């Protein structure tokens, strides 16, 4: 069994596309990142070219990964053998700087253990997320005042959403690339719903392109001065309803595991837990000790902002 690695997106789609589409919920981030790369080109997430790979034996593909620098590699669920061999494969390639890993909890931990043994790097939890799947939608009752509308590529909507995404980045640290490019990509497919009160946007909820009858709610945001009024929940319900009415079979979202408010909110809306994911960061042993106190501070800050934002699973797909 072995990994095949390529810079060719179409080669990757031809080889691993069927494997990813067979379990769209489990492969949600991989599928939506590929969809964005197809739509916006290989420079969608940064200047360095993305790299892709798939794991096969004598039969069909059994695992996949992609890496779009500056984001860490995204891994499908992998066997222990496949995760360890991927670590060896990437460690042998000096062209790419591997800053972490993004995967389901068990796969992420297995890869990180192998990476530490190979490189001496120390891993730390950067983000811990829970993946939810919509069961039956239950909109907020009573609903907050206002109404939803789809954001458009007007200057007013675009400028507002760039400002809000910058705020989302400050809150979560999840977006590392070009925020304007992210907004433009979402607007290009009608992927952001605004909740408006008296004609004024007060919150937003985004959604990915539909791939394999699956879409994922993302970029749920309310400005600080408007939080606690139910606007984000209403926007999430609106974008979820629109996706369901459009025939999307799997509607998903990620939450911060440490955020009890958002986890409770989405469960009230009808979302049910599916699996946990980790984004782990890698650092040298010497730098790890100097950043441990900062990490503790960051974790406390994240917990204190419960209900204010939701993660983008370490990747703005």
C-alpha positions, 0 to 999 in steps of 0.5 A: 500500500502506498501514497500517490502525491500530485500537484494536479487537481484533476488527477486527484479528483479522478483518483479520489473523487469517488472515495470522497463522494461516497461519504460526503458528511465525513469528507465535508471539508475536503470536498468543499475545499476541492470545490472552491479550488475548481471554481476559483483556481489553485491560488484560492487559498495562497500563493503556494500550489496545493498538493494532493494525495490518495492512499491505495493498496491492491484495490480502491482508494482508501484515504486522501489528503490535500494541503493548501498552504498556509493551512495545514494538511486536511486528512480523511479518516485513515488507518494507523498505517496510512496516517504513519506512512503519510507522515513519513511521505511528507517528512521526506519532502523538504519542499513543504513546511508542515505546520500542523494537521486537520482531521478527525480526532483519532487520525489527527492524533495518530499522524501527530504522534508519527510526525513527532517521532520523525521530526521531533516537533511538538503538537498542540491543540489549535482548534477542537471542533464538533461536526453536526448534521441537520436532522429536522430543522426547528427554527427559533421560537419566538424568532427575533425581529427581522428577515433574511436575504441573500447577500449580493456582490454590491459594494455595500454588502461586500465591504460589510462582509469583509469587515465582519470576516475580519472580526470573525478572524480576530475572534477565532484566528481561523482565517489565514488567507485573503479575507476579500477573496473568501467573501468574493468566493462566497458571494459568487455562489450566493453563499451568504445569508444576511439577517436584516432588521429594518433594512440593516444587516445585523448578522450573517451565516454562510454556506459552502457550495453543494457537493455530492448533495452536501453543504456546510453552514459556515461563517456565522457571525454577529457584530459584538454590539448586536450579540445575544439577540438571536440574530445568528440563530435566525440567520443559521436557520434561514440558510439551513432552510434554504439549503434543505428547500434546494434539495441538499440532503446533508446539511452540516456545520462545525462548532467549537467543542469548548463553546457550550452556547453555540453547541446548545444553540445548534442542537435546538435548531435540530443539528445532531453531533456526528464526530469530533475533529482536531486542528493540531499545530506543530512547533519545535520542542524549544519553542513549545515551552515558550508558547504554552502560557500563551496557549492557555490564555488563548483557550481561556479567551475562546471559552469566554467568547461563547455564543459569539462565533463559530469556527470554520474548521481551520479552513475557509472552504 
